[in-house]
Amino acid sequence: MLRRGRYHLFDDLDPARTALLVIDMQSAFCAPGGPAEVPTSCRIVEPINKLTAQLRALNVPVIWVLHANSRIGGRSDWELFFNTIVADEVRERTLENLAEEQTVWTGLTTASTDLTLLKNRYSALIPGSSQLERTLRGMGIDTILIAGTKTNVCCESTARDAMMLDFKVVMVEDCCAALSDDEHRGALENIIQQFGDVMTADEVLARLRQFKSA
């Protein structure tokens, strides 16, 4: 508050220049017993469904960003991650799961107007990770809402890079999930202090509707 002078950065949000990114809501992270399961991800399925339905009614694009790594000559395109970060006992399962054709997790409602993009790093906006930046620029988007999992890994990584690429960033706090409440809150604290805004889905929708009726 001392540095920013106010709690929220954005008083309203322009639906024509805003998009929602739903990150990593796929089997590797959402399925019970999955190799990288985030158990709390099941809690945000319905909140995300409610949010996406109302965003579509406002003509705000919904973009599902899923993680996938390819294998070339028997090797992954992210050797450091799989050989160092992933435990030996789950490495092959993780490789297989993330190399498969990725689909949005069951229970989440998609629409024909939605887009689906693949990324191969935590951040969807680091160079070489995905086509996300080009897609957003082509759509005239300057504001991104972020939902999905994990709050403190792929969501936060994408949010940080988005801000440094001059996108306005809003983390939708009740539509994100992490392995613990502490990790979730810590990531949101990082974002609101340095990289963007943090709002509930209801706060986001109120600002979008306020702009639309202005």
Backbone hydrogen bonds in HBPLUS format (Angstrom, degrees):
<---DONOR---> <-ACCEPTOR-->    atom                        ^
c    i                          cat <-CA-CA->   ^        H-A-AA   ^      H-
h    n   atom  resd res      DA  || num        DHA   H-A  angle D-A-AA Bond
n    s   type  num  typ     dist DA aas  dist angle  dist       angle   num
A0005-GLY N   A0001-MET O   2.73 MM   4  4.90 143.1  1.86 124.8 136.0     1
A0013-LEU N   A0207-ARG O   3.47 MM 194  5.41 171.7  2.48 100.9 100.6     2
A0017-ARG N   A0014-ASP O   3.00 MM   3  5.47 154.3  2.07 114.9 122.8     3
A0018-THR N   A0015-PRO O   3.47 MM   3  5.13 173.2  2.48 101.1 102.0     4
A0142-ASP N   A0017-ARG O   2.93 MM 125  5.57 156.1  1.99 137.9 141.5     5
A0143-THR N   A0017-ARG O   3.04 MM 126  6.13 144.2  2.17 165.5 164.5     6
A0019-ALA N   A0143-THR O   3.04 MM 124  6.55 146.2  2.16 153.5 163.3     7
A0145-LEU N   A0019-ALA O   2.85 MM 126  6.15 163.4  1.88 155.8 160.8     8
A0020-LEU N   A0061-PRO O   2.90 MM  41  6.26 170.6  1.91 164.8 166.4     9
A0063-ILE N   A0020-LEU O   2.81 MM  43  5.96 163.1  1.83 164.3 170.2    10
A0021-LEU N   A0145-LEU O   2.77 MM 124  6.02 167.8  1.78 163.4 165.7    11
A0147-ALA N   A0021-LEU O   2.88 MM 126  6.16 159.8  1.93 169.8 171.6    12
A0022-VAL N   A0063-ILE O   2.87 MM  41  6.21 163.9  1.89 157.3 160.8    13
A0065-VAL N   A0022-VAL O   2.84 MM  43  5.86 165.8  1.86 146.0 150.9    14
A0023-ILE N   A0147-ALA O   2.90 MM 124  6.18 171.8  1.91 138.1 138.2    15
A0149-THR N   A0023-ILE O   3.00 MM 126  6.04 160.0  2.04 155.8 156.0    16
A0024-ASP N   A0065-VAL O   2.75 MM  41  6.07 163.0  1.78 169.9 171.0    17
A0105-TRP N   A0025-MET O   2.89 MM  80  5.60 160.1  1.93 139.3 137.4    18
A0029-PHE N   A0026-GLN O   3.14 MM   3  5.88 142.0  2.29 120.4 128.8    19
A0030-CYS N   A0026-GLN O   2.89 MM   4  5.79 146.4  2.00 152.8 161.8    20
A0031-ALA N   A0027-SER O   2.96 MM   4  4.78 160.6  1.99 125.6 130.9    21
A0036-ALA N   A0028-ALA O   3.13 MM   8  5.50 141.2  2.29 152.6 155.9    22
A0038-VAL N   A0029-PHE O   2.73 MM   9  5.34 157.1  1.78 147.8 142.8    23
A0034-GLY N   A0031-ALA O   2.88 MM   3  5.10 155.5  1.94 136.2 133.6    24
A0037-GLU N   A0034-GLY O   3.25 MM   3  4.83 155.3  2.32 114.3 108.1    25
A0041-SER N   A0038-VAL O   2.81 MM   3  5.57 165.9  1.82 130.7 135.6    26
A0043-ARG N   A0040-THR O   2.99 MM   3  5.47 145.0  2.12 110.9 120.6    27
A0044-ILE N   A0041-SER O   3.18 MM   3  5.59 152.2  2.27 108.2 115.7    28
A0048-ILE N   A0044-ILE O   2.95 MM   4  5.93 155.7  2.01 142.4 149.1    29
A0049-ASN N   A0045-VAL O   2.93 MM   4  6.19 159.0  1.97 149.9 156.3    30
A0050-LYS N   A0046-GLU O   2.92 MM   4  6.16 160.9  1.96 157.5 161.6    31
A0051-LEU N   A0047-PRO O   3.00 MM   4  6.17 158.7  2.04 144.6 150.6    32
A0052-THR N   A0048-ILE O   2.81 MM   4  5.99 174.8  1.82 162.7 163.6    33
A0053-ALA N   A0049-ASN O   3.12 MM   4  6.17 159.6  2.16 145.2 150.5    34
A0054-GLN N   A0050-LYS O   3.32 MM   4  6.50 158.4  2.37 143.2 148.1    35
A0055-LEU N   A0051-LEU O   2.89 MM   4  6.12 150.9  1.98 153.3 162.7    36
A0056-ARG N   A0052-THR O   2.95 MM   4  6.09 160.9  1.98 150.6 154.6    37
A0057-ALA N   A0053-ALA O   3.32 MM   4  6.55 149.1  2.42 136.3 143.8    38
A0058-LEU N   A0055-LEU O   2.94 MM   3  5.05 137.0  2.13  99.9 112.7    39
A0060-VAL N   A0055-LEU O   2.92 MM   5  5.11 172.3  1.92 145.1 142.7    40
A0059-ASN N   A0056-ARG O   2.93 MM   3  4.79 160.4  1.97 104.6 109.3    41
A0115-LEU N   A0062-VAL O   3.04 MM  53  6.46 161.4  2.07 155.5 161.5    42
A0064-TRP N   A0115-LEU O   2.79 MM  51  6.16 164.2  1.82 159.2 156.7    43
A0117-LEU N   A0064-TRP O   2.86 MM  53  6.26 160.2  1.90 160.8 166.6    44
A0066-LEU N   A0117-LEU O   2.91 MM  51  6.29 163.4  1.94 165.6 166.0    45
A0119-LYS N   A0066-LEU O   2.83 MM  53  6.17 147.5  1.94 158.2 165.3    46
A0068-ALA N   A0119-LYS O   2.90 MM  51  6.10 160.5  1.94 169.0 173.0    47
A0069-ASN N   A0098-LEU O   2.96 MM  29  5.73 153.1  2.03 126.1 134.7    48
A0077-ASP N   A0070-SER O   2.97 MM   7  5.77 129.8  2.23 165.8 169.9    49
A0072-ILE N   A0075-ARG O   2.68 MM   3  5.26 156.5  1.73 158.5 159.2    50
A0075-ARG N   A0072-ILE O   3.11 MM   3  5.26 164.6  2.13 109.2 113.3    51
A0082-PHE N   A0078-TRP O   3.26 MM   4  6.58 171.4  2.27 160.1 160.5    52
A0083-ASN N   A0079-GLU O   2.84 MM   4  5.74 153.3  1.92 152.4 159.3    53
A0084-THR N   A0080-LEU O   2.97 MM   4  5.57 128.0  2.25 137.3 146.5    54
A0085-ILE N   A0081-PHE O   2.88 MM   4  4.94 134.8  2.09 123.6 137.9    55
A0086-VAL N   A0081-PHE O   3.14 MM   5  6.46 144.0  2.27 162.8 167.4    56
A0090-VAL N   A0087-ALA O   3.12 MM   3  5.67 152.7  2.19 114.5 122.3    57
A0091-ARG N   A0088-ASP O   3.35 MM   3  5.23 158.1  2.41  99.8 106.2    58
A0094-THR N   A0090-VAL O   2.91 MM   4  6.03 157.0  1.96 153.2 160.0    59
A0095-LEU N   A0091-ARG O   2.84 MM   4  6.08 162.7  1.87 155.7 160.8    60
A0096-GLU N   A0092-GLU O   2.90 MM   4  6.08 165.6  1.93 151.2 154.8    61
A0097-ASN N   A0093-ARG O   2.89 MM   4  5.99 160.9  1.93 145.4 151.3    62
A0098-LEU N   A0094-THR O   2.92 MM   4  5.99 166.2  1.94 153.6 156.9    63
A0099-ALA N   A0095-LEU O   2.99 MM   4  5.92 120.9  2.36 136.6 150.3    64
A0099-ALA N   A0096-GLU O   3.34 MM   3  5.15 142.8  2.49  92.0 102.4    65
A0108-LEU N   A0105-TRP O   3.18 MM   3  5.99 162.8  2.21 138.9 143.1    66
A0114-ASP N   A0111-ALA O   3.01 MM   3  5.43 158.0  2.06 112.6 119.5    67
A0120-ASN N   A0129-SER O   3.20 MM   9  5.18 132.9  2.43 118.8 131.9    68
A0129-SER N   A0126-ILE O   3.02 MM   3  5.67 162.3  2.05 149.0 150.0    69
A0135-THR N   A0131-GLN O   3.00 MM   4  6.15 157.1  2.05 153.5 160.8    70
A0136-LEU N   A0132-LEU O   2.86 MM   4  6.11 167.2  1.88 165.5 167.6    71
A0137-ARG N   A0133-GLU O   2.90 MM   4  6.10 170.7  1.91 159.5 162.0    72
A0138-GLY N   A0134-ARG O   2.97 MM   4  6.05 158.6  2.02 144.4 150.6    73
A0139-MET N   A0135-THR O   3.09 MM   4  6.31 134.7  2.30 141.3 153.0    74
A0139-MET N   A0136-LEU O   3.12 MM   3  5.14 131.4  2.37  96.3 109.4    75
A0141-ILE N   A0136-LEU O   3.05 MM   5  5.23 166.8  2.07 154.7 151.0    76
A0140-GLY N   A0137-ARG O   3.08 MM   3  5.15 156.9  2.13 103.8 111.0    77
A0168-LYS N   A0142-ASP O   2.80 MM  26  6.15 171.0  1.81 156.9 155.8    78
A0144-ILE N   A0168-LYS O   2.79 MM  24  6.19 165.7  1.81 164.8 164.7    79
A0170-VAL N   A0144-ILE O   2.95 MM  26  6.31 151.5  2.03 161.2 162.7    80
A0146-ILE N   A0170-VAL O   2.87 MM  24  6.25 151.1  1.95 158.6 162.4    81
A0172-VAL N   A0146-ILE O   2.97 MM  26  5.84 175.8  1.98 154.8 156.1    82
A0148-GLY N   A0175-CYS O   2.86 MM  27  6.27 167.2  1.88 146.0 148.0    83
A0177-ALA N   A0148-GLY O   2.96 MM  29  6.35 143.8  2.10 153.9 159.0    84
A0153-VAL N   A0150-LYS O   3.24 MM   3  5.21 161.9  2.27 104.3 109.8    85
A0155-CYS N   A0150-LYS O   3.11 MM   5  5.99 161.0  2.14 160.6 161.3    86
A0151-THR N   A0177-ALA O   2.88 MM  26  5.41 141.5  2.03 117.2 127.9    87
A0156-GLU N   A0151-THR O   2.99 MM   5  5.86 123.6  2.32 129.4 144.3    88
A0157-SER N   A0153-VAL O   2.83 MM   4  5.82 159.3  1.87 148.8 155.9    89
A0158-THR N   A0154-CYS O   3.06 MM   4  5.99 160.2  2.10 136.9 142.2    90
A0159-ALA N   A0155-CYS O   2.95 MM   4  6.13 156.3  2.00 147.0 154.4    91
A0160-ARG N   A0156-GLU O   2.89 MM   4  6.10 162.5  1.92 156.1 159.4    92
A0161-ASP N   A0157-SER O   3.18 MM   4  6.40 169.2  2.19 148.5 151.1    93
A0162-ALA N   A0158-THR O   2.88 MM   4  5.99 153.1  1.95 147.2 155.6    94
A0163-MET N   A0159-ALA O   3.06 MM   4  6.29 163.7  2.09 152.6 155.1    95
A0164-MET N   A0160-ARG O   3.17 MM   4  6.45 157.7  2.22 146.8 153.0    96
A0165-LEU N   A0161-ASP O   2.99 MM   4  6.19 116.7  2.40 137.8 153.6    97
A0165-LEU N   A0162-ALA O   3.05 MM   3  5.06 145.6  2.17  98.6 109.3    98
A0167-PHE N   A0162-ALA O   2.94 MM   5  5.28 165.3  1.96 147.2 144.9    99
A0166-ASP N   A0163-MET O   2.95 MM   3  5.01 153.7  2.02 110.0 112.0   100
A0197-ASP N   A0169-VAL O   2.87 MM  28  6.13 154.8  1.93 144.0 152.4   101
A0171-MET N   A0197-ASP O   2.89 MM  26  6.27 165.2  1.91 150.9 149.4   102
A0199-MET N   A0171-MET O   3.00 MM  28  6.32 163.2  2.03 161.2 165.8   103
A0175-CYS N   A0172-VAL O   2.97 MM   3  5.49 161.6  2.00 123.0 127.0   104
A0173-GLU N   A0199-MET O   2.85 MM  26  5.92 140.5  2.01 145.6 153.8   105
A0184-HIS N   A0180-SER O   3.06 MM   4  6.30 160.9  2.10 148.1 153.7   106
A0185-ARG N   A0181-ASP O   2.87 MM   4  6.04 172.3  1.88 155.9 157.5   107
A0186-GLY N   A0182-ASP O   2.85 MM   4  5.90 158.6  1.89 146.6 153.6   108
A0187-ALA N   A0183-GLU O   3.05 MM   4  6.17 159.1  2.09 146.3 150.8   109
A0188-LEU N   A0184-HIS O   3.14 MM   4  6.42 161.9  2.17 149.4 154.4   110
A0189-GLU N   A0185-ARG O   2.86 MM   4  6.07 151.8  1.94 149.8 158.0   111
A0190-ASN N   A0186-GLY O   3.01 MM   4  6.31 154.3  2.08 145.6 152.0   112
A0191-ILE N   A0187-ALA O   3.03 MM   4  6.36 160.9  2.07 151.1 155.6   113
A0192-ILE N   A0188-LEU O   2.96 MM   4  6.17 174.2  1.96 155.1 156.3   114
A0193-GLN N   A0189-GLU O   3.05 MM   4  6.06 145.0  2.17 144.8 153.4   115
A0194-GLN N   A0190-ASN O   3.14 MM   4  6.19 152.2  2.22 148.0 154.2   116
A0195-PHE N   A0191-ILE O   2.76 MM   4  4.66 143.6  1.89 128.8 140.2   117
A0196-GLY N   A0191-ILE O   2.88 MM   5  5.46 141.6  2.03 150.5 141.5   118
A0204-VAL N   A0200-THR O   3.01 MM   4  6.33 157.6  2.06 152.7 158.7   119
A0205-LEU N   A0201-ALA O   2.98 MM   4  6.23 168.1  1.99 156.5 158.8   120
A0206-ALA N   A0202-ASP O   2.98 MM   4  6.12 155.7  2.04 145.6 152.2   121
A0207-ARG N   A0203-GLU O   3.19 MM   4  6.39 155.9  2.25 144.8 150.0   122
A0208-LEU N   A0204-VAL O   3.02 MM   4  6.33 156.0  2.08 152.3 159.6   123
A0209-ARG N   A0205-LEU O   2.91 MM   4  6.07 161.5  1.95 151.9 156.7   124
A0210-GLN N   A0206-ALA O   2.90 MM   4  5.96 147.7  2.00 140.1 149.6   125
A0211-PHE N   A0207-ARG O   3.10 MM   4  6.26 156.3  2.16 142.9 147.6   126
A0212-LYS N   A0208-LEU O   3.08 MM   4  6.27 158.5  2.13 143.2 149.3   127
A0213-SER N   A0209-ARG O   2.97 MM   4  6.14 147.8  2.08 146.7 153.7   128
A0214-ALA N   A0211-PHE O   3.15 MM   3  5.10 150.7  2.24  99.0 107.9   129
